[in-house]
Amino acid sequence: MNSLDAISDWPVDHAAAAVLTRAGGVVAERGDQLRLYRLASVTKPLVAYAVLVAVEEGALELDQPAGPPGSTVRHLLAHASGLAFDERVSQAEPGRKRIYSSAGFEILAELVEGETGIPFPEYLTQAVFEPLGMRESSLPGPAGHGGQSSLTDLTHFAAELLAPRLVSTQTLAEATRVQFPGLDGIVPGYGMHKPNDWGLGVEIRGRKDPHWTGAANSPETYGHFGQSGTFLWVDPRAGIACVVLTDRAFGEWAKPLWPALADDVLTEFSNSSSVP
């Protein structure tokens, strides 16, 4: 018995979950490891990672212009460009407000494609999926929410976040620190947060309440959840990552269950996460 057994009581038809620690790798799994799930916005951290690889390769720069006037790659990754959620329409000046925007990630994908000459789904595969052994993952839809993957594949990605190989530790540290501190904005499904901290393609927990991670998660915790009923978080202070995939859309059912699972995971596995 472990904390992941709780998902068997969730109101979903199918679910899969895994816990990883920095010291021990995968320490718990449950569910069909190869079943494909729609990722919805959990696509964004994968796309962002491909953008970071492109930056390290010299194809892009974080502070080069991209998107609306005054916006950069960094603004787009951090939802600070001012673009609307699903339209390429500016609702605020860049750097003034945290407006969650899937449209911004579509612009990023087009930028990578234009600078590398490689169709973005293929670039994502070459830059992230293939080197990490993510054989079931693909991007058949928009860069903001159109990915699909399996538990096995996302555990490979979570392991990369705990101990990066595809990008430098400095790049990952930059991606997982707050960008444009102090910006207010809405976390979909959870309302306005002041501030609404975000990194480069990942949400940062900070002091947000309510939140989809647990009360025991450190403020440095980062990750993403998707409206398809999926999430991935990494708590760097604890050295623990958790991946959950379900086939039920996010809703009120998830709000008590996801944080409770996070707290149980942290309680159970914190002692096994430290490096000897």
Helices and strands as residue ranges (DSSP letters): G 3-9, E 15-21, E 25-30, E 37-40, H 43-57, H 73-77, H 102-116, H 120-124, I 125-129, E 147-149, H 151-162, H 169-175, E 185-187, E 191-193, E 203-204, E 222-226, E 230-235, E 240-246, H 254-269, G 270-272
